[in-house]
Amino acid sequence: MVLNEQAIEKHRRAAFFAFSGPVPLPLERRLVSFTAHNVREALHALHALVRYRGDDKARQIAEACLAAIFDLWGPEKGWNLDRLQGRYGIAVTDNNENFVRTLPHAIGPLVKYYRATGYEAALDLAIVLKDKLCKDHFPEDGTYHIELQGTHGHSIACVLCSLAQLAELTRDVFLIDRVKAFYDNGMWQLRDELGWVVEKTSQSSIDRPDTGEVNSTGDLVETALILGRWGFTQYFEDAERILRCHLLPSQLRDTGFIADPPNPDGADGKRNVAGRLRGAFGFPAPYGHQPFELTGWEAVFFHLDIVGGAVGSLCEAYRDATRFDDAGHHVNLLFDYETDAIKVESFYTHGALTITLKKPGPLWVRLPSWVRPETVTIEGLTGTRRFAGFYPFVVQQPVGVP
């Protein structure tokens, strides 16, 4: 903790010169309340503007926000409520929530921001949050307890994915072991084999036990991909099953059942509802868009704040379908896919899994665990038939030969 305390104090001193006037935190529309849960969304947006548009204003806002957090928050005492309320007139709305549901959401975009900019404070804050999570909320045995991780499925899955991203960045084997332990144990109290994750593990006044949240499903996919890249290649199979069986089918494509509500005042939120919701993701059950047992609720849930998380996870899966590096070509997810290095035709859409190299190099192809290697026929193979774990391995397949 000595390094953490030094980092916090350094950034706290810097904060006095980083901002003036209204505190630069992501505030609610009324500008009087702050929810630490939402720092994640703010930093995701700012990261994208900085990374892909080189937006200097976004960089200033992001870095002032981080300075404000170091100045107004600490891992032991939490938020300085007296200063926030007394000096700035800001109420922290999630201060009594389980810590997992609050600021640790931001670890993922902090990692992304550091990768894009090398900004030291982003990595320092991520590590401070990680240390508190590992100390107080994610035990080594990977068990789930409401008092440790809370009841909000997306917060738990999101933070798990964020820790995996930080472990990959810092090559922290102890942290990836902690991630793997919870993925293999505690997460099964919240999910099923399809990757559906319950929105909340306990309901006080509302009973909706089949309601999931696609953000959480996407976080499982991203975590599985990272574990796969660490060498636990069986997790690619989990990622593909989740994508095929829950994440992709949960997108709203047929909106024929949606009718615009009465709108005598011309409210924008009631206009063209079906058209605006088409393509959205939401809160599905394991078996369809509309969960049963929605006591007190009569709607299918498609909140548009879920879309960004789902699409971001799909982007990560798309990036990881195949990889080309010093070891050669790796086919991890068995989807139709084509890059400047390889073309993959899936056995779900073609007569067989067909792979054609565009660049020379060794080829590794992941087989599902339910396929027995001795039953596999490989046509067009040049060289010796080899298997390495779940992967058929071809030392040198000619370019252009399927």
Secondary structure as GFF3:
##gff-version 3
##sequence-region A 1 402
A	DSSP	alpha_helix	2	18	.	.	.	ID=ss1
A	DSSP	beta_strand	33	34	.	.	.	ID=ss2
A	DSSP	three_ten_helix	36	38	.	.	.	ID=ss3
A	DSSP	alpha_helix	39	53	.	.	.	ID=ss4
A	DSSP	alpha_helix	56	72	.	.	.	ID=ss5
A	DSSP	beta_strand	73	74	.	.	.	ID=ss6
A	DSSP	beta_strand	78	79	.	.	.	ID=ss7
A	DSSP	alpha_helix	81	88	.	.	.	ID=ss8
A	DSSP	beta_strand	91	92	.	.	.	ID=ss9
A	DSSP	three_ten_helix	99	101	.	.	.	ID=ss10
A	DSSP	three_ten_helix	103	106	.	.	.	ID=ss11
A	DSSP	alpha_helix	107	117	.	.	.	ID=ss12
A	DSSP	alpha_helix	120	136	.	.	.	ID=ss13
A	DSSP	alpha_helix	146	149	.	.	.	ID=ss14
A	DSSP	alpha_helix	153	170	.	.	.	ID=ss15
A	DSSP	alpha_helix	173	184	.	.	.	ID=ss16
A	DSSP	three_ten_helix	186	189	.	.	.	ID=ss17
A	DSSP	alpha_helix	214	229	.	.	.	ID=ss18
A	DSSP	alpha_helix	234	242	.	.	.	ID=ss19
A	DSSP	pi_helix	243	247	.	.	.	ID=ss20
A	DSSP	three_ten_helix	268	270	.	.	.	ID=ss21
A	DSSP	alpha_helix	273	277	.	.	.	ID=ss22
A	DSSP	alpha_helix	305	320	.	.	.	ID=ss23
A	DSSP	beta_strand	322	325	.	.	.	ID=ss24
A	DSSP	beta_strand	328	331	.	.	.	ID=ss25
A	DSSP	beta_strand	337	338	.	.	.	ID=ss26
A	DSSP	beta_strand	342	345	.	.	.	ID=ss27
A	DSSP	beta_strand	354	357	.	.	.	ID=ss28
A	DSSP	beta_strand	363	365	.	.	.	ID=ss29
A	DSSP	three_ten_helix	373	375	.	.	.	ID=ss30
A	DSSP	beta_strand	386	388	.	.	.	ID=ss31
A	DSSP	beta_strand	391	394	.	.	.	ID=ss32
###
